[in-house]
Structures are given as structure tokens and as C-alpha cells.
Amino acid sequence: MSAIPSAALEDLSQRARTPLRRYFERRIRGRGTADAEDLVQEVFLRLARARSVDVIENIDGYVCRIAANLARDYVRRRAVRKDDIVMDLDGLAGEEDFTPERILLGRDAVRQVVRLLDELPPKTKTIFLLYHAEVMPQLQIARVMQMPISTIEKHMCRANVHLHRKLESRAA
């Protein structure tokens, strides 16, 4: 198990720097490009520190996962500090809607969807999660994963059909 070669890291940096910066700028609106640049640097710092990159089959997916985790952590830190985060609470349901039974049913539904996602091929699952969980546009996913947009659409369709069929069969 070895660290990523510096030439490969440089090539990846050249290719992914701009899409990563745009990704972070969309996630951290209102904070300027300085924080986005810092997060991009952190992605490559974590890659450089990784000790077992030779076992990573999809380096682009790995980079996306690092970026998503960094963006999530950044937003959480800002929310805790209440920096520049304004939440619109008008659309939330009242407390009476969050009964223990409803919470338990919601958790069960999430577990069921996670199990169904685990049945998907790794690339399809990654694409589905980037699109739905990270709210990344399909065009950006295509660029990051170096695939044609039509392939991304096919993976999304495959995932949606799989989830729909399995959920329909369990509901019946």
C-alpha cells in the first residue's frame, strides 16, 4: 500500500481543481472563493496523506467523497457557529407531527433504502448518491467521473428503476 505518486496527484489536481472549486462555491454560498479554495486544497492534502490509494478502484469517486465530506463538515461548523447560515423554519411541520411512531417508521424507511442502494453496482450507487445526497448536477458528475452524460443518465435510470421496483414489491 503506497501513497499516490506526485505526478498522478498533479495530474488529478489539474483535472479536478476547477470542478471542485465550483462544487464548493455552490455549497458554501456567500463565503467567497477563499474558503472554496481552502477546501479544494484540503481535498488534495487528504489525498496526499492517504496511505492506501493503490486499492482505490475509482479515484474520481474517492475525490468526490472527500469533497462531499469536507463540504458537509464546513456547513455543520458554520451552522454551529451560526455564521452566515440562515435557516427558513416556516415550512417545518409542528412538533406534534414528530411522534415516536413516525420517527421509527422514518428510520426504518431510511434503513430499507440504504439496503436497496447497497444492492446496486458501486458506480451506480456513487452516481445516485452524488446526485441525490450531494445535489451534484449530472453534468458535473459526468465531468468528475470522466463519463459521458448519457452513461450518468443510464446509471441514474437503473438506480431509480431498481428502487422503484423493490419498494413497490415490498409495499404490495
N, C-alpha and C positions, 0 to 999 in steps of 0.2 A: 504494500500500500504506500503510495507516494503522493506528494503534493503535485498540484497542477504545474506543468512546465511553464516557465515565464513567457516563452514565445506563444504558447497556447492561450495563456491568460491575457497577453497583449492583444492577440487576435480577437478573443472574445470581448475584450474591452472596446476595441474599435467597432465591433459589430453591434454590441448591445448597449453602449453608453447612451446614445440618443433615445432609443425606445424606453430605457429605464428612467431617464430623466423626465420624459413626458409622463410616464406612468406615475412617478412620484408627484409631479406637479399637479396632476389631476386629483390625486388622493389627499394632498395637503394644501388645498386651495387657500389663497390669502397669505401664505407664508413666504412667497417669493421663491426664486430659484436657488438661493443659497442652501436652504435646508434640503431641497431636492438633490442638489449636487453632493451634499454630505451623505445622503442616503445611498446615492449611486456609489460613492467611494466605499461606503461600508459594505455594500454587496461584494465588491472586488476584494476588500480586505478579508472578508469571511471566506471567500473562495481561496485566497492565497494561504490562509491559515488551515484550510481543510487538509486532513491527513490521508483521507481515503478516497480521493476523487477518481482513482483508476477503476473503481467498482461502479461509478455512476454511468448508467447507460445513456441517459438523456441530460446532458449538461445544461441545455437551454431550459428544460423543465425545472432543473435544480436551481438555476439562477432565478427563475420566476418565483419559485417557492421562497427563496431567501428574500427577494424583493417584497413579496406579499407579507411575510412575517415582519420585516422591518417597517413597512407602511402601517400595519396593524399596531405594532408596538408604539410607533410615533404618535398615531391618533389617540391611543389609550393614554400615553403620557400627557398629551395636551389636554385630554378630557379631565384627567385627574387634577391637573393644574388649572383647568378652566381657561386655558389660553386660546383665544380666537375660536373657540368651539361654541357655537350657538345651537342649541337643540330646540326643535319645534315640538312641543309636547301636546299641542292641540289635538292631534289626530289619535292619540293613545286612548285606549279603552279605559273605563273606570276600574278601580281595584276589584269590584265585585265580579268582573269577568275572569279574574285570575284565581279561580278556585283550585284547591289541591287536585281535584279530579282532572280539571282542564290542563293543569301543568303536567301531570303524569301522562295524560294522553298525548300531549305535545312532545314530551321526551321520548315516548315510545315511537311516535311517528318519525322523529329525527333519527332514532336508532335504526329503524326499518329502512329509511332512505340511505343511511350510511352503509348498511349491509348490502343493499342493492347496488350502490356505487362501487363497492369492493368487488362485485361480480364483473365489472367492466374491465376491458383491457386497460393497462396503465396509461397509454396515451389518451384514450378516450376519456378516462376518468380525470386526467390532468386538464384536458381541454374544457371539459364540463365544469370543473371547479374554478378554473381561471375565469370562465365566462360568467358563471352564476355567483360564486362566492367572492371573487375578486373584482367583479364587474369590469372585466377587461374586454374591450371590443374584439370581435372575431378577427378583424384585420390586424390588430396588434398581436393577437395570439399567433396568427399565421406568420408574422414577421419574426417574432421571438422564437417560435418553434421551427422556423425555416420550412414551412409547408405552404402549399397553395391554399388560398382561401376556400376553394371547393372541398379540399380534404378536411379542413376545420369544420365546414358545414356538415359533411358526411359524418364526422365523429359526433357532432352535436346531435344530429338526427338519430344516430344509432343509440346514443345515451338516452335521449328523450323517449324513443320507442321502447327501449328496454324498461325504463322506469314506469312508463305508462302501462305497458302490458303486465308487469309484475304487480303493480299497485291495483290495477283493475281485477286481476285474478284473485288477489287476496281479499278484495272488497266483496267479491261475489260469494 
